[in-house]
Amino acid sequence: MDSKEFRIRGKEMIDLVADYLENIENRQVLPSVKPGYLKDLIPSEAPAHPDKWEDLVSDIERVIMPGVTHWHSPHFHAYFPTANSYPAICADILSDAIACIGFSWIATPACTELEVVMMDWLARLLNMPEFYLASSGGLGGGVIQGTASESVLVTLLSARNKAIHEAKLEHPEWSDYLIRSKLVAYCSDQSHSSFERATLLAPVKCRKLPCDKKYSLRGETLLNAIENDKKEGLIPFFVCATLGTTSVCSYDNLEELGPICHENNIWLHIDAAYAGSAFICPEFRPYLNGVEFSDSFNFNPHKWLLVNFDCSALWIKNRSFIVDSFNVDPIYLKHEHQNVAPDFRHWQIPLGRRFRSLKLWFVMRIYGATGLQDYIRKHVDLAKYFESLVNKDDRFEIVGEVTLGLVCFRLKQSNELNENLLKIITQDAKIYMVPSKINDIYFLRFAICASSTEKRHVEFAWENILKHTDILLKNNQ
């Protein structure tokens, strides 16, 4: 394909994408295929000779679409949203065309420098402490990771190396292995599984602490755990506080946890993967109070800020801890400006990285702060509307507090009945939700996800839920 044909085919692909997104609600949100469906639709070997473009495009509908879960359908209410917007798609086209591997400043200066500025833009939108801004002239700064899972692993490893260094200053005779065996990291029992996985990779001990009745980790619980571990000769070194848990979108109490971490020289990381986007709205910013005590903070613009996957924003209070942890500097990667400009290969696990800041730049310029705030508020209003529908039916109850775009609810009956309700709703495939379970209570999660979701889609979902509820309860009489 040369540039002449690319101009034609590229425009055709843009039309295909636009048609797909414009008509996505007409597609069945959850595919009906079985595992292994695709291998029977395409040859077992790559073609020996070139295929025609027209044949390839026609196979998209035949081969790919039957196996797609349509995350951007207004009938998709599972997990949390994955962001999508036309400006971000356009930015990714440009990123793919430039096709740089931005591991260092010299590899493509614009890739590094735009990222530095965009992370400061985001930090200011969130009203973050000055120490997280590169432009403040301090030790902090931001970097784009692939996922929140990467962010928590990177910060945990950085904190681990810091703790090992400090322990050796006090006990020079201790080996790295001995110190690692004493390190303890803490999270709530509602934290995302990625944190526990990170402690397995580190490897360090993980303490999952119980939450209060609002599913929030409180200071007293953390302090008791720290004191007990210190008595056992262990070294508490890391706390992962969650703002917007996956199960019910609850919030750990930063204003209690922060001072305890500060007084005990413990790294405080804040995981706000989903909820963080909402903090650009002044009315939701109080959930972030206490961030001034943190050593690192992460949220995913690719979840709820109209920036396509992948784009996970991570800020570090003192970048030397992360750079020192991952700094391997062979001569072929060095350049004359490396002590002046950041080389983001030292801030992450992979060497290579895409030009992801283009997506932030495009989206923030095209929507502006007010446009992004309006988008968040619309989703929150739709969630509140769904909550009101649930509250009108005495057969159901709300689980947790509805604060943003997630509503957790259940029938006031057995876990088994709720499981059966979700099973028949999923089999019907008109809408898609997923469950969760806390304290042995099974419930359904209804998330506002797609940018195209409107009030009528919420009403459609509730009518679908009621239809299957009526049938289920009638059959169980």
Sequence and secondary structure as in RCSB ss.txt:
>XXXX:A:sequence
MDSKEFRIRGKEMIDLVADYLENIENRQVLPSVKPGYLKDLIPSEAPAHPDKWEDLVSDIERVIMPGVTHWHSPH
FHAYFPTANSYPAICADILSDAIACIGFSWIATPACTELEVVMMDWLARLLNMPEFYLASSGGLGGGVIQGTASE
SVLVTLLSARNKAIHEAKLEHPEWSDYLIRSKLVAYCSDQSHSSFERATLLAPVKCRKLPCDKKYSLRGETLLNA
IENDKKEGLIPFFVCATLGTTSVCSYDNLEELGPICHENNIWLHIDAAYAGSAFICPEFRPYLNGVEFSDSFNFN
PHKWLLVNFDCSALWIKNRSFIVDSFNVDPIYLKHEHQNVAPDFRHWQIPLGRRFRSLKLWFVMRIYGATGLQDY
IRKHVDLAKYFESLVNKDDRFEIVGEVTLGLVCFRLKQSNELNENLLKIITQDAKIYMVPSKINDIYFLRFAICA
SSTEKRHVEFAWENILKHTDILLKNNQ
>XXXX:A:secstr
  HHHHHHHHHHHHHHHHHHHHTGGGS SS    TT GGGTS SS  SS   HHHHHHHIIIIIGGG   TTSTT
B SSS     HHHHHHHHHHHHH    SSTTT HHHHHHHHHHHHHHHHHTT  GGG GGGTSS EEEEES HHH
HHHHHHHHHHHHHHHHHHHH TT  HHHHHHHEEEEEETTS HHHHHHHHHTT EEEEE   TTS   HHHHHHH
HHHHHHTT EEEEEEEEBS TTT  B  HHHHHHHHHHTT EEEEE TTGGGGGGSTTTGGGGTTGGG SEEEE 
HHHHSS  SS EEEEES HHHHHHHH    GGG  TTTTTS  GGGGSSSS    THHHHHHHHHHHHHHHHHHH
HHHHHHHHHHHHHHHHT TTEEE S   SSEEEEEESS HHHHHHHHHHHHHHTSSB EEEEETTEEEEEEE   
TT  HHHHHHHHHHHHHHHHHHHHHT 
